[in-house]
């Protein structure tokens, strides 16, 4: 599923995000969404979220 659309992302779902420090390498961090931080309905680089671990980054992948 697409991490660029806010409608696809809800608290409690499992996602892979790219952290700010990992944007150059593209390393993904997996976790559960706690909060959605992007207010717009779409974002070209992915919707920004906070995971339950406290990590903040942009959703690259939604895990079913």
C-alpha positions as semicolon CSV with decimal commas, in nm:
position;residue;x (nm);y (nm);z (nm)
1;X;0,000;0,000;0,000
2;X;0,098;0,359;-0,056
3;X;0,261;0,554;0,230
4;X;0,205;0,883;0,045
5;X;-0,172;0,894;0,118
6;X;-0,284;0,990;0,470
7;X;-0,610;0,789;0,433
8;X;-0,407;0,462;0,416
9;X;-0,234;0,523;0,751
10;X;-0,403;0,477;1,089
11;X;-0,263;0,451;1,442
12;X;-0,190;0,088;1,529
13;X;-0,083;-0,033;1,182
14;X;0,264;-0,171;1,108
15;X;0,480;0,036;0,872
16;X;0,836;0,086;0,753
17;X;0,960;0,445;0,779
18;X;1,277;0,626;0,677
19;X;1,425;0,835;0,958
20;X;1,573;1,180;0,882
21;X;1,926;1,050;0,955
22;X;1,872;0,753;0,721
23;X;1,737;0,947;0,420
24;X;2,072;0,929;0,236
25;X;2,111;0,552;0,284
26;X;1,740;0,467;0,254
27;X;1,758;0,239;0,561
28;X;1,405;0,156;0,681
29;X;1,284;0,127;1,040
30;X;0,985;-0,095;1,116
31;X;0,727;-0,017;1,382
32;X;0,369;0,054;1,486
33;X;0,216;0,399;1,412
34;X;0,133;0,602;1,723
35;X;0,061;0,949;1,576
36;X;0,021;1,101;1,229
37;X;0,223;1,422;1,203
38;X;0,142;1,527;0,843
39;X;-0,187;1,718;0,816
40;X;-0,221;1,722;0,436
41;X;-0,400;1,434;0,261
42;X;-0,091;1,341;0,054
43;X;0,284;1,403;0,062
44;X;0,533;1,320;-0,218
45;X;0,795;1,181;0,025
46;X;0,551;0,992;0,248
47;X;0,330;1,081;0,543
48;X;0,529;1,173;0,855
49;X;0,443;0,960;1,160
50;X;0,562;0,891;1,514
51;X;0,604;0,523;1,601
52;X;0,527;0,371;1,943
53;X;0,908;0,355;1,990
54;X;0,924;0,735;1,960
55;X;1,099;0,733;1,620
56;X;0,972;0,994;1,371
57;X;0,997;0,949;0,998
58;X;0,813;0,925;0,666
59;X;0,616;0,612;0,574
60;X;0,775;0,423;0,284
61;X;0,584;0,098;0,313
62;X;0,268;-0,031;0,483
63;X;0,297;-0,390;0,610
64;X;-0,020;-0,602;0,593
